[in-house]
C-alpha cells in the first residue's frame, strides 16, 4: 500500500507546515503587540514632555507680561518726571 503511505506522509507534512505557520504567526503577533506597547509608551512620554513645555511657555509668558507691565509702569513714571522737570 504505497499510495496510503504517501497520502499519510503528505498529510503529516501539511499538518507540520500548518503548525509551523501558526507558530510563526503567533511570534509575529507577539512581536507586533510588543511594538505597539513600546510605541504607546513613547507617545505617552512625548505627550508628557509637550505638556511640560506648554506649562513652561505659559509660565514664561506670564512672567514676560508681568515684566512688561512693570517696565511699562516705570517708563510712564520716567516720562512724567521728564515732563515735570522740563517745565
PDB file with SEQRES, HELIX, SHEET and CRYST1 records, atoms N, CA, C and O in Angstrom:
SEQRES   1 A   87  UNK UNK UNK UNK UNK UNK UNK UNK UNK UNK UNK UNK UNK          
SEQRES   2 A   87  UNK UNK UNK UNK UNK UNK UNK UNK UNK UNK UNK UNK UNK          
SEQRES   3 A   87  UNK UNK UNK UNK UNK UNK UNK UNK UNK UNK UNK UNK UNK          
SEQRES   4 A   87  UNK UNK UNK UNK UNK UNK UNK UNK UNK UNK UNK UNK UNK          
SEQRES   5 A   87  UNK UNK UNK UNK UNK UNK UNK UNK UNK UNK UNK UNK UNK          
SEQRES   6 A   87  UNK UNK UNK UNK UNK UNK UNK UNK UNK UNK UNK UNK UNK          
SEQRES   7 A   87  UNK UNK UNK UNK UNK UNK UNK UNK UNK                          
HELIX    1 AA1 UNK A    2  UNK A   85  1                                  84    
CRYST1    1.000    1.000    1.000  90.00  90.00  90.00 P 1           1          
ATOM      1  N   UNK A   1       0.797  -1.183   0.000  1.00  0.00           N  
ATOM      2  CA  UNK A   1       0.000   0.000   0.000  1.00  0.00           C  
ATOM      3  C   UNK A   1       0.853   1.266   0.000  1.00  0.00           C  
ATOM      4  O   UNK A   1       0.787   2.077   0.923  1.00  0.00           O  
ATOM      5  N   UNK A   2       1.624   1.411  -1.011  1.00  0.00           N  
ATOM      6  CA  UNK A   2       2.466   2.594  -1.105  1.00  0.00           C  
ATOM      7  C   UNK A   2       1.670   3.884  -1.265  1.00  0.00           C  
ATOM      8  O   UNK A   2       2.132   4.939  -0.828  1.00  0.00           O  
ATOM      9  N   UNK A   3       0.506   3.834  -1.869  1.00  0.00           N  
ATOM     10  CA  UNK A   3      -0.314   5.039  -2.046  1.00  0.00           C  
ATOM     11  C   UNK A   3      -0.788   5.602  -0.723  1.00  0.00           C  
ATOM     12  O   UNK A   3      -0.842   6.818  -0.539  1.00  0.00           O  
ATOM     13  N   UNK A   4      -1.136   4.706   0.207  1.00  0.00           N  
ATOM     14  CA  UNK A   4      -1.592   5.165   1.522  1.00  0.00           C  
ATOM     15  C   UNK A   4      -0.460   5.827   2.289  1.00  0.00           C  
ATOM     16  O   UNK A   4      -0.678   6.839   2.956  1.00  0.00           O  
ATOM     17  N   UNK A   5       0.723   5.285   2.209  1.00  0.00           N  
ATOM     18  CA  UNK A   5       1.875   5.858   2.907  1.00  0.00           C  
ATOM     19  C   UNK A   5       2.161   7.265   2.388  1.00  0.00           C  
ATOM     20  O   UNK A   5       2.432   8.170   3.176  1.00  0.00           O  
ATOM     21  N   UNK A   6       2.106   7.450   1.115  1.00  0.00           N  
ATOM     22  CA  UNK A   6       2.354   8.764   0.527  1.00  0.00           C  
ATOM     23  C   UNK A   6       1.295   9.754   0.986  1.00  0.00           C  
ATOM     24  O   UNK A   6       1.616  10.896   1.318  1.00  0.00           O  
ATOM     25  N   UNK A   7       0.032   9.327   1.008  1.00  0.00           N  
ATOM     26  CA  UNK A   7      -1.055  10.198   1.451  1.00  0.00           C  
ATOM     27  C   UNK A   7      -0.860  10.608   2.899  1.00  0.00           C  
ATOM     28  O   UNK A   7      -1.031  11.777   3.243  1.00  0.00           O  
ATOM     29  N   UNK A   8      -0.497   9.640   3.761  1.00  0.00           N  
ATOM     30  CA  UNK A   8      -0.263   9.926   5.178  1.00  0.00           C  
ATOM     31  C   UNK A   8       0.930  10.852   5.328  1.00  0.00           C  
ATOM     32  O   UNK A   8       0.877  11.798   6.114  1.00  0.00           O  
ATOM     33  N   UNK A   9       1.996  10.602   4.597  1.00  0.00           N  
ATOM     34  CA  UNK A   9       3.182  11.463   4.660  1.00  0.00           C  
ATOM     35  C   UNK A   9       2.842  12.883   4.216  1.00  0.00           C  
ATOM     36  O   UNK A   9       3.291  13.853   4.826  1.00  0.00           O  
ATOM     37  N   UNK A  10       2.048  13.002   3.152  1.00  0.00           N  
ATOM     38  CA  UNK A  10       1.655  14.329   2.657  1.00  0.00           C  
ATOM     39  C   UNK A  10       0.785  15.051   3.678  1.00  0.00           C  
ATOM     40  O   UNK A  10       0.932  16.253   3.900  1.00  0.00           O  
ATOM     41  N   UNK A  11      -0.120  14.302   4.295  1.00  0.00           N  
ATOM     42  CA  UNK A  11      -0.988  14.900   5.309  1.00  0.00           C  
ATOM     43  C   UNK A  11      -0.170  15.344   6.523  1.00  0.00           C  
ATOM     44  O   UNK A  11      -0.391  16.433   7.053  1.00  0.00           O  
ATOM     45  N   UNK A  12       0.764  14.515   6.961  1.00  0.00           N  
ATOM     46  CA  UNK A  12       1.632  14.887   8.083  1.00  0.00           C  
ATOM     47  C   UNK A  12       2.476  16.105   7.731  1.00  0.00           C  
ATOM     48  O   UNK A  12       2.669  16.990   8.564  1.00  0.00           O  
ATOM     49  N   UNK A  13       2.968  16.153   6.529  1.00  0.00           N  
ATOM     50  CA  UNK A  13       3.765  17.303   6.088  1.00  0.00           C  
ATOM     51  C   UNK A  13       2.905  18.565   6.063  1.00  0.00           C  
ATOM     52  O   UNK A  13       3.358  19.638   6.463  1.00  0.00           O  
ATOM     53  N   UNK A  14       1.673  18.435   5.593  1.00  0.00           N  
ATOM     54  CA  UNK A  14       0.758  19.581   5.560  1.00  0.00           C  
ATOM     55  C   UNK A  14       0.434  20.047   6.971  1.00  0.00           C  
ATOM     56  O   UNK A  14       0.405  21.247   7.244  1.00  0.00           O  
ATOM     57  N   UNK A  15       0.192  19.099   7.864  1.00  0.00           N  
ATOM     58  CA  UNK A  15      -0.088  19.457   9.267  1.00  0.00           C  
ATOM     59  C   UNK A  15       1.124  20.126   9.919  1.00  0.00           C  
ATOM     60  O   UNK A  15       0.978  21.102  10.655  1.00  0.00           O  
ATOM     61  N   UNK A  16       2.306  19.604   9.651  1.00  0.00           N  
ATOM     62  CA  UNK A  16       3.533  20.184  10.202  1.00  0.00           C  
ATOM     63  C   UNK A  16       3.718  21.613   9.666  1.00  0.00           C  
ATOM     64  O   UNK A  16       4.044  22.535  10.414  1.00  0.00           O  
ATOM     65  N   UNK A  17       3.506  21.767   8.376  1.00  0.00           N  
ATOM     66  CA  UNK A  17       3.638  23.095   7.771  1.00  0.00           C  
ATOM     67  C   UNK A  17       2.624  24.063   8.383  1.00  0.00           C  
ATOM     68  O   UNK A  17       2.949  25.224   8.632  1.00  0.00           O  
ATOM     69  N   UNK A  18       1.411  23.597   8.624  1.00  0.00           N  
ATOM     70  CA  UNK A  18       0.377  24.450   9.235  1.00  0.00           C  
ATOM     71  C   UNK A  18       0.770  24.837  10.660  1.00  0.00           C  
ATOM     72  O   UNK A  18       0.613  25.990  11.062  1.00  0.00           O  
ATOM     73  N   UNK A  19       1.285  23.861  11.427  1.00  0.00           N  
ATOM     74  CA  UNK A  19       1.725  24.158  12.806  1.00  0.00           C  
ATOM     75  C   UNK A  19       2.852  25.181  12.806  1.00  0.00           C  
ATOM     76  O   UNK A  19       2.848  26.119  13.604  1.00  0.00           O  
ATOM     77  N   UNK A  20       3.807  25.000  11.919  1.00  0.00           N  
ATOM     78  CA  UNK A  20       4.936  25.938  11.833  1.00  0.00           C  
ATOM     79  C   UNK A  20       4.455  27.327  11.431  1.00  0.00           C  
ATOM     80  O   UNK A  20       4.910  28.340  11.963  1.00  0.00           O  
ATOM     81  N   UNK A  21       3.535  27.350  10.490  1.00  0.00           N  
ATOM     82  CA  UNK A  21       2.984  28.638  10.048  1.00  0.00           C  
ATOM     83  C   UNK A  21       2.261  29.336  11.200  1.00  0.00           C  
ATOM     84  O   UNK A  21       2.436  30.537  11.407  1.00  0.00           O  
ATOM     85  N   UNK A  22       1.458  28.594  11.940  1.00  0.00           N  
ATOM     86  CA  UNK A  22       0.738  29.164  13.078  1.00  0.00           C  
ATOM     87  C   UNK A  22       1.715  29.659  14.135  1.00  0.00           C  
ATOM     88  O   UNK A  22       1.505  30.720  14.723  1.00  0.00           O  
ATOM     89  N   UNK A  23       2.778  28.905  14.384  1.00  0.00           N  
ATOM     90  CA  UNK A  23       3.779  29.328  15.373  1.00  0.00           C  
ATOM     91  C   UNK A  23       4.455  30.630  14.932  1.00  0.00           C  
ATOM     92  O   UNK A  23       4.666  31.532  15.744  1.00  0.00           O  
ATOM     93  N   UNK A  24       4.791  30.721  13.643  1.00  0.00           N  
ATOM     94  CA  UNK A  24       5.394  31.963  13.128  1.00  0.00           C  
ATOM     95  C   UNK A  24       4.419  33.133  13.268  1.00  0.00           C  
ATOM     96  O   UNK A  24       4.821  34.239  13.629  1.00  0.00           O  
ATOM     97  N   UNK A  25       3.147  32.890  12.983  1.00  0.00           N  
ATOM     98  CA  UNK A  25       2.138  33.938  13.137  1.00  0.00           C  
ATOM     99  C   UNK A  25       2.018  34.388  14.589  1.00  0.00           C  
ATOM    100  O   UNK A  25       1.893  35.580  14.867  1.00  0.00           O  
ATOM    101  N   UNK A  26       2.058  33.434  15.508  1.00  0.00           N  
ATOM    102  CA  UNK A  26       1.991  33.773  16.937  1.00  0.00           C  
ATOM    103  C   UNK A  26       3.191  34.622  17.349  1.00  0.00           C  
ATOM    104  O   UNK A  26       3.050  35.585  18.103  1.00  0.00           O  
ATOM    105  N   UNK A  27       4.365  34.258  16.850  1.00  0.00           N  
ATOM    106  CA  UNK A  27       5.564  35.036  17.169  1.00  0.00           C  
ATOM    107  C   UNK A  27       5.466  36.447  16.596  1.00  0.00           C  
ATOM    108  O   UNK A  27       5.824  37.419  17.262  1.00  0.00           O  
ATOM    109  N   UNK A  28       4.983  36.555  15.365  1.00  0.00           N  
ATOM    110  CA  UNK A  28       4.819  37.876  14.753  1.00  0.00           C  
ATOM    111  C   UNK A  28       3.790  38.701  15.512  1.00  0.00           C  
ATOM    112  O   UNK A  28       3.978  39.902  15.709  1.00  0.00           O  
ATOM    113  N   UNK A  29       2.707  38.067  15.938  1.00  0.00           N  
ATOM    114  CA  UNK A  29       1.671  38.750  16.706  1.00  0.00           C  
ATOM    115  C   UNK A  29       2.241  39.262  18.026  1.00  0.00           C  
ATOM    116  O   UNK A  29       1.994  40.403  18.418  1.00  0.00           O  
ATOM    117  N   UNK A  30       2.997  38.419  18.700  1.00  0.00           N  
ATOM    118  CA  UNK A  30       3.608  38.823  19.976  1.00  0.00           C  
ATOM    119  C   UNK A  30       4.577  39.981  19.764  1.00  0.00           C  
ATOM    120  O   UNK A  30       4.587  40.938  20.537  1.00  0.00           O  
ATOM    121  N   UNK A  31       5.387  39.891  18.717  1.00  0.00           N  
ATOM    122  CA  UNK A  31       6.320  40.980  18.424  1.00  0.00           C  
ATOM    123  C   UNK A  31       5.562  42.257  18.084  1.00  0.00           C  
ATOM    124  O   UNK A  31       5.950  43.349  18.497  1.00  0.00           O  
ATOM    125  N   UNK A  32       4.488  42.111  17.334  1.00  0.00           N  
ATOM    126  CA  UNK A  32       3.673  43.284  16.982  1.00  0.00           C  
ATOM    127  C   UNK A  32       3.041  43.917  18.206  1.00  0.00           C  
ATOM    128  O   UNK A  32       3.002  45.142  18.323  1.00  0.00           O  
ATOM    129  N   UNK A  33       2.546  43.097  19.116  1.00  0.00           N  
ATOM    130  CA  UNK A  33       1.950  43.618  20.344  1.00  0.00           C  
ATOM    131  C   UNK A  33       3.002  44.337  21.187  1.00  0.00           C  
ATOM    132  O   UNK A  33       2.721  45.380  21.777  1.00  0.00           O  
ATOM    133  N   UNK A  34       4.206  43.783  21.242  1.00  0.00           N  
ATOM    134  CA  UNK A  34       5.292  44.433  21.991  1.00  0.00           C  
ATOM    135  C   UNK A  34       5.641  45.777  21.359  1.00  0.00           C  
ATOM    136  O   UNK A  34       5.877  46.758  22.064  1.00  0.00           O  
ATOM    137  N   UNK A  35       5.672  45.818  20.045  1.00  0.00           N  
ATOM    138  CA  UNK A  35       5.987  47.071  19.350  1.00  0.00           C  
ATOM    139  C   UNK A  35       4.901  48.118  19.590  1.00  0.00           C  
ATOM    140  O   UNK A  35       5.203  49.294  19.795  1.00  0.00           O  
ATOM    141  N   UNK A  36       3.656  47.697  19.566  1.00  0.00           N  
ATOM    142  CA  UNK A  36       2.552  48.629  19.838  1.00  0.00           C  
ATOM    143  C   UNK A  36       2.669  49.173  21.260  1.00  0.00           C  
ATOM    144  O   UNK A  36       2.483  50.369  21.483  1.00  0.00           O  
ATOM    145  N   UNK A  37       2.970  48.317  22.207  1.00  0.00           N  
ATOM    146  CA  UNK A  37       3.135  48.765  23.601  1.00  0.00           C  
ATOM    147  C   UNK A  37       4.293  49.753  23.712  1.00  0.00           C  
ATOM    148  O   UNK A  37       4.185  50.753  24.421  1.00  0.00           O  
ATOM    149  N   UNK A  38       5.399  49.484  23.019  1.00  0.00           N  
ATOM    150  CA  UNK A  38       6.546  50.387  23.047  1.00  0.00           C  
ATOM    151  C   UNK A  38       6.171  51.745  22.460  1.00  0.00           C  
ATOM    152  O   UNK A  38       6.527  52.785  23.016  1.00  0.00           O  
ATOM    153  N   UNK A  39       5.452  51.736  21.336  1.00  0.00           N  
ATOM    154  CA  UNK A  39       5.063  52.990  20.697  1.00  0.00           C  
ATOM    155  C   UNK A  39       4.074  53.771  21.557  1.00  0.00           C  
ATOM    156  O   UNK A  39       4.145  54.998  21.626  1.00  0.00           O  
ATOM    157  N   UNK A  40       3.160  53.073  22.207  1.00  0.00           N  
ATOM    158  CA  UNK A  40       2.220  53.763  23.101  1.00  0.00           C  
ATOM    159  C   UNK A  40       2.953  54.436  24.249  1.00  0.00           C  
ATOM    160  O   UNK A  40       2.631  55.563  24.623  1.00  0.00           O  
ATOM    161  N   UNK A  41       3.937  53.746  24.805  1.00  0.00           N  
ATOM    162  CA  UNK A  41       4.725  54.333  25.891  1.00  0.00           C  
ATOM    163  C   UNK A  41       5.491  55.555  25.385  1.00  0.00           C  
ATOM    164  O   UNK A  41       5.606  56.556  26.092  1.00  0.00           O  
ATOM    165  N   UNK A  42       6.009  55.471  24.172  1.00  0.00           N  
ATOM    166  CA  UNK A  42       6.729  56.589  23.586  1.00  0.00           C  
ATOM    167  C   UNK A  42       5.804  57.786  23.376  1.00  0.00           C  
ATOM    168  O   UNK A  42       6.174  58.923  23.669  1.00  0.00           O  
ATOM    169  N   UNK A  43       4.607  57.526  22.872  1.00  0.00           N  
ATOM    170  CA  UNK A  43       3.625  58.594  22.653  1.00  0.00           C  
ATOM    171  C   UNK A  43       3.239  59.219  23.990  1.00  0.00           C  
ATOM    172  O   UNK A  43       3.112  60.439  24.093  1.00  0.00           O  
ATOM    173  N   UNK A  44       3.054  58.398  24.998  1.00  0.00           N  
ATOM    174  CA  UNK A  44       2.702  58.899  26.325  1.00  0.00           C  
ATOM    175  C   UNK A  44       3.811  59.802  26.870  1.00  0.00           C  
ATOM    176  O   UNK A  44       3.539  60.872  27.414  1.00  0.00           O  
ATOM    177  N   UNK A  45       5.053  59.361  26.721  1.00  0.00           N  
ATOM    178  CA  UNK A  45       6.184  60.175  27.161  1.00  0.00           C  
ATOM    179  C   UNK A  45       6.270  61.487  26.403  1.00  0.00           C  
ATOM    180  O   UNK A  45       6.579  62.529  26.981  1.00  0.00           O  
ATOM    181  N   UNK A  46       5.998  61.433  25.111  1.00  0.00           N  
ATOM    182  CA  UNK A  46       6.028  62.646  24.297  1.00  0.00           C  
ATOM    183  C   UNK A  46       4.922  63.603  24.730  1.00  0.00           C  
ATOM    184  O   UNK A  46       5.142  64.812  24.812  1.00  0.00           O  
ATOM    185  N   UNK A  47       3.746  63.074  25.002  1.00  0.00           N  
ATOM    186  CA  UNK A  47       2.645  63.930  25.471  1.00  0.00           C  
ATOM    187  C   UNK A  47       3.000  64.605  26.789  1.00  0.00           C  
ATOM    188  O   UNK A  47       2.726  65.790  26.975  1.00  0.00           O  
ATOM    189  N   UNK A  48       3.606  63.859  27.699  1.00  0.00           N  
ATOM    190  CA  UNK A  48       4.020  64.439  28.979  1.00  0.00           C  
ATOM    191  C   UNK A  48       5.057  65.539  28.752  1.00  0.00           C  
ATOM    192  O   UNK A  48       5.003  66.588  29.394  1.00  0.00           O  
ATOM    193  N   UNK A  49       5.987  65.302  27.852  1.00  0.00           N  
ATOM    194  CA  UNK A  49       7.016  66.289  27.549  1.00  0.00           C  
ATOM    195  C   UNK A  49       6.393  67.550  26.970  1.00  0.00           C  
ATOM    196  O   UNK A  49       6.737  68.659  27.380  1.00  0.00           O  
ATOM    197  N   UNK A  50       5.485  67.389  26.025  1.00  0.00           N  
ATOM    198  CA  UNK A  50       4.828  68.540  25.399  1.00  0.00           C  
ATOM    199  C   UNK A  50       4.006  69.298  26.428  1.00  0.00           C  
ATOM    200  O   UNK A  50       3.971  70.529  26.415  1.00  0.00           O  
ATOM    201  N   UNK A  51       3.347  68.573  27.315  1.00  0.00           N  
ATOM    202  CA  UNK A  51       2.570  69.216  28.370  1.00  0.00           C  
ATOM    203  C   UNK A  51       3.484  70.054  29.268  1.00  0.00           C  
ATOM    204  O   UNK A  51       3.135  71.169  29.654  1.00  0.00           O  
ATOM    205  N   UNK A  52       4.650  69.507  29.593  1.00  0.00           N  
ATOM    206  CA  UNK A  52       5.618  70.256  30.402  1.00  0.00           C  
ATOM    207  C   UNK A  52       6.112  71.497  29.677  1.00  0.00           C  
ATOM    208  O   UNK A  52       6.260  72.555  30.288  1.00  0.00           O  
ATOM    209  N   UNK A  53       6.364  71.378  28.398  1.00  0.00           N  
ATOM    210  CA  UNK A  53       6.804  72.533  27.609  1.00  0.00           C  
ATOM    211  C   UNK A  53       5.700  73.583  27.569  1.00  0.00           C  
ATOM    212  O   UNK A  53       5.970  74.778  27.684  1.00  0.00           O  
ATOM    213  N   UNK A  54       4.463  73.139  27.408  1.00  0.00           N  
ATOM    214  CA  UNK A  54       3.330  74.067  27.365  1.00  0.00           C  
ATOM    215  C   UNK A  54       3.217  74.832  28.689  1.00  0.00           C  
ATOM    216  O   UNK A  54       2.995  76.043  28.693  1.00  0.00           O  
ATOM    217  N   UNK A  55       3.369  74.125  29.800  1.00  0.00           N  
ATOM    218  CA  UNK A  55       3.325  74.803  31.106  1.00  0.00           C  
ATOM    219  C   UNK A  55       4.465  75.807  31.226  1.00  0.00           C  
ATOM    220  O   UNK A  55       4.273  76.911  31.736  1.00  0.00           O  
ATOM    221  N   UNK A  56       5.654  75.425  30.755  1.00  0.00           N  
ATOM    222  CA  UNK A  56       6.796  76.326  30.816  1.00  0.00           C  
ATOM    223  C   UNK A  56       6.539  77.569  29.968  1.00  0.00           C  
ATOM    224  O   UNK A  56       6.852  78.680  30.395  1.00  0.00           O  
ATOM    225  N   UNK A  57       5.976  77.397  28.774  1.00  0.00           N  
ATOM    226  CA  UNK A  57       5.673  78.539  27.896  1.00  0.00           C  
ATOM    227  C   UNK A  57       4.651  79.452  28.558  1.00  0.00           C  
ATOM    228  O   UNK A  57       4.813  80.672  28.554  1.00  0.00           O  
ATOM    229  N   UNK A  58       3.602  78.871  29.126  1.00  0.00           N  
ATOM    230  CA  UNK A  58       2.584  79.684  29.797  1.00  0.00           C  
ATOM    231  C   UNK A  58       3.190  80.459  30.957  1.00  0.00           C  
ATOM    232  O   UNK A  58       2.887  81.637  31.148  1.00  0.00           O  
ATOM    233  N   UNK A  59       4.038  79.807  31.723  1.00  0.00           N  
ATOM    234  CA  UNK A  59       4.693  80.465  32.854  1.00  0.00           C  
ATOM    235  C   UNK A  59       5.612  81.582  32.358  1.00  0.00           C  
ATOM    236  O   UNK A  59       5.628  82.677  32.921  1.00  0.00           O  
ATOM    237  N   UNK A  60       6.371  81.302  31.307  1.00  0.00           N  
ATOM    238  CA  UNK A  60       7.270  82.320  30.746  1.00  0.00           C  
ATOM    239  C   UNK A  60       6.481  83.497  30.207  1.00  0.00           C  
ATOM    240  O   UNK A  60       6.867  84.647  30.418  1.00  0.00           O  
ATOM    241  N   UNK A  61       5.383  83.231  29.516  1.00  0.00           N  
ATOM    242  CA  UNK A  61       4.548  84.320  29.004  1.00  0.00           C  
ATOM    243  C   UNK A  61       3.994  85.169  30.134  1.00  0.00           C  
ATOM    244  O   UNK A  61       3.933  86.394  30.029  1.00  0.00           O  
ATOM    245  N   UNK A  62       3.590  84.515  31.215  1.00  0.00           N  
ATOM    246  CA  UNK A  62       3.078  85.253  32.362  1.00  0.00           C  
ATOM    247  C   UNK A  62       4.167  86.142  32.951  1.00  0.00           C  
ATOM    248  O   UNK A  62       3.928  87.309  33.259  1.00  0.00           O  
ATOM    249  N   UNK A  63       5.370  85.579  33.106  1.00  0.00           N  
ATOM    250  CA  UNK A  63       6.475  86.369  33.652  1.00  0.00           C  
ATOM    251  C   UNK A  63       6.835  87.526  32.729  1.00  0.00           C  
ATOM    252  O   UNK A  63       7.103  88.635  33.193  1.00  0.00           O  
ATOM    253  N   UNK A  64       6.842  87.270  31.421  1.00  0.00           N  
ATOM    254  CA  UNK A  64       7.147  88.336  30.477  1.00  0.00           C  
ATOM    255  C   UNK A  64       6.087  89.428  30.529  1.00  0.00           C  
ATOM    256  O   UNK A  64       6.417  90.613  30.477  1.00  0.00           O  
ATOM    257  N   UNK A  65       4.822  89.044  30.630  1.00  0.00           N  
ATOM    258  CA  UNK A  65       3.741  90.027  30.744  1.00  0.00           C  
ATOM    259  C   UNK A  65       3.897  90.873  31.991  1.00  0.00           C  
ATOM    260  O   UNK A  65       3.706  92.089  31.952  1.00  0.00           O  
ATOM    261  N   UNK A  66       4.245  90.228  33.107  1.00  0.00           N  
ATOM    262  CA  UNK A  66       4.449  90.973  34.352  1.00  0.00           C  
ATOM    263  C   UNK A  66       5.640  91.915  34.228  1.00  0.00           C  
ATOM    264  O   UNK A  66       5.590  93.052  34.698  1.00  0.00           O  
ATOM    265  N   UNK A  67       6.716  91.438  33.592  1.00  0.00           N  
ATOM    266  CA  UNK A  67       7.900  92.283  33.410  1.00  0.00           C  
ATOM    267  C   UNK A  67       7.589  93.459  32.492  1.00  0.00           C  
ATOM    268  O   UNK A  67       8.016  94.584  32.751  1.00  0.00           O  
ATOM    269  N   UNK A  68       6.838  93.195  31.413  1.00  0.00           N  
ATOM    270  CA  UNK A  68       6.454  94.290  30.511  1.00  0.00           C  
ATOM    271  C   UNK A  68       5.585  95.308  31.238  1.00  0.00           C  
ATOM    272  O   UNK A  68       5.751  96.515  31.061  1.00  0.00           O  
ATOM    273  N   UNK A  69       4.659  94.816  32.054  1.00  0.00           N  
ATOM    274  CA  UNK A  69       3.797  95.724  32.811  1.00  0.00           C  
ATOM    275  C   UNK A  69       4.627  96.553  33.783  1.00  0.00           C  
ATOM    276  O   UNK A  69       4.401  97.753  33.940  1.00  0.00           O  
ATOM    277  N   UNK A  70       5.587  95.904  34.431  1.00  0.00           N  
ATOM    278  CA  UNK A  70       6.444  96.634  35.377  1.00  0.00           C  
ATOM    279  C   UNK A  70       7.269  97.682  34.652  1.00  0.00           C  
ATOM    280  O   UNK A  70       7.363  98.827  35.094  1.00  0.00           O  
ATOM    281  N   UNK A  71       7.868  97.280  33.529  1.00  0.00           N  
ATOM    282  CA  UNK A  71       8.682  98.232  32.768  1.00  0.00           C  
ATOM    283  C   UNK A  71       7.826  99.329  32.144  1.00  0.00           C  
ATOM    284  O   UNK A  71       8.252 100.480  32.045  1.00  0.00           O  
ATOM    285  N   UNK A  72       6.643  98.970  31.733  1.00  0.00           N  
ATOM    286  CA  UNK A  72       5.729  99.967  31.180  1.00  0.00           C  
ATOM    287  C   UNK A  72       5.362 100.984  32.240  1.00  0.00           C  
ATOM    288  O   UNK A  72       5.271 102.179  31.961  1.00  0.00           O  
ATOM    289  N   UNK A  73       5.152 100.509  33.456  1.00  0.00           N  
ATOM    290  CA  UNK A  73       4.846 101.407  34.566  1.00  0.00           C  
ATOM    291  C   UNK A  73       6.030 102.290  34.902  1.00  0.00           C  
ATOM    292  O   UNK A  73       5.842 103.464  35.221  1.00  0.00           O  
ATOM    293  N   UNK A  74       7.234 101.769  34.843  1.00  0.00           N  
ATOM    294  CA  UNK A  74       8.435 102.560  35.121  1.00  0.00           C  
ATOM    295  C   UNK A  74       8.633 103.635  34.072  1.00  0.00           C  
ATOM    296  O   UNK A  74       8.952 104.780  34.394  1.00  0.00           O  
ATOM    297  N   UNK A  75       8.441 103.258  32.797  1.00  0.00           N  
ATOM    298  CA  UNK A  75       8.692 104.233  31.742  1.00  0.00           C  
ATOM    299  C   UNK A  75       7.653 105.339  31.786  1.00  0.00           C  
ATOM    300  O   UNK A  75       7.964 106.478  31.434  1.00  0.00           O  
ATOM    301  N   UNK A  76       6.439 105.045  32.203  1.00  0.00           N  
ATOM    302  CA  UNK A  76       5.436 106.088  32.335  1.00  0.00           C  
ATOM    303  C   UNK A  76       5.838 107.061  33.434  1.00  0.00           C  
ATOM    304  O   UNK A  76       5.680 108.274  33.293  1.00  0.00           O  
ATOM    305  N   UNK A  77       6.369 106.509  34.545  1.00  0.00           N  
ATOM    306  CA  UNK A  77       6.801 107.377  35.636  1.00  0.00           C  
ATOM    307  C   UNK A  77       7.990 108.210  35.201  1.00  0.00           C  
ATOM    308  O   UNK A  77       8.077 109.387  35.550  1.00  0.00           O  
ATOM    309  N   UNK A  78       8.901 107.628  34.451  1.00  0.00           N  
ATOM    310  CA  UNK A  78      10.048 108.384  33.963  1.00  0.00           C  
ATOM    311  C   UNK A  78       9.597 109.477  33.010  1.00  0.00           C  
ATOM    312  O   UNK A  78      10.100 110.599  33.063  1.00  0.00           O  
ATOM    313  N   UNK A  79       8.646 109.153  32.135  1.00  0.00           N  
ATOM    314  CA  UNK A  79       8.131 110.160  31.208  1.00  0.00           C  
ATOM    315  C   UNK A  79       7.481 111.300  31.974  1.00  0.00           C  
ATOM    316  O   UNK A  79       7.655 112.462  31.607  1.00  0.00           O  
ATOM    317  N   UNK A  80       6.729 110.992  33.039  1.00  0.00           N  
ATOM    318  CA  UNK A  80       6.089 112.032  33.836  1.00  0.00           C  
ATOM    319  C   UNK A  80       7.134 112.914  34.499  1.00  0.00           C  
ATOM    320  O   UNK A  80       6.976 114.135  34.528  1.00  0.00           O  
ATOM    321  N   UNK A  81       8.192 112.330  35.028  1.00  0.00           N  
ATOM    322  CA  UNK A  81       9.206 113.125  35.707  1.00  0.00           C  
ATOM    323  C   UNK A  81       9.966 114.002  34.714  1.00  0.00           C  
ATOM    324  O   UNK A  81      10.360 115.120  35.045  1.00  0.00           O  
ATOM    325  N   UNK A  82      10.174 113.493  33.490  1.00  0.00           N  
ATOM    326  CA  UNK A  82      10.834 114.303  32.461  1.00  0.00           C  
ATOM    327  C   UNK A  82       9.965 115.501  32.096  1.00  0.00           C  
ATOM    328  O   UNK A  82      10.463 116.611  31.905  1.00  0.00           O  
ATOM    329  N   UNK A  83       8.686 115.266  32.006  1.00  0.00           N  
ATOM    330  CA  UNK A  83       7.785 116.349  31.616  1.00  0.00           C  
ATOM    331  C   UNK A  83       7.737 117.401  32.718  1.00  0.00           C  
ATOM    332  O   UNK A  83       7.680 118.597  32.434  1.00  0.00           O  
ATOM    333  N   UNK A  84       7.761 116.958  33.978  1.00  0.00           N  
ATOM    334  CA  UNK A  84       7.733 117.908  35.090  1.00  0.00           C  
ATOM    335  C   UNK A  84       9.041 118.660  35.153  1.00  0.00           C  
ATOM    336  O   UNK A  84       9.055 119.869  35.387  1.00  0.00           O  
ATOM    337  N   UNK A  85      10.158 117.946  34.943  1.00  0.00           N  
ATOM    338  CA  UNK A  85      11.456 118.578  35.013  1.00  0.00           C  
ATOM    339  C   UNK A  85      11.701 119.537  33.851  1.00  0.00           C  
ATOM    340  O   UNK A  85      12.509 120.458  33.975  1.00  0.00           O  
ATOM    341  N   UNK A  86      11.024 119.337  32.737  1.00  0.00           N  
ATOM    342  CA  UNK A  86      11.212 120.168  31.569  1.00  0.00           C  
ATOM    343  C   UNK A  86      10.509 121.494  31.676  1.00  0.00           C  
ATOM    344  O   UNK A  86      10.786 122.389  30.876  1.00  0.00           O  
ATOM    345  N   UNK A  87       9.601 121.669  32.637  1.00  0.00           N  
ATOM    346  CA  UNK A  87       8.867 122.931  32.760  1.00  0.00           C  
ATOM    347  C   UNK A  87       9.709 124.005  33.264  1.00  0.00           C  
ATOM    348  O   UNK A  87       9.242 125.132  33.426  1.00  0.00           O  
TER     349      UNK A  87                                                      
END                                                                             
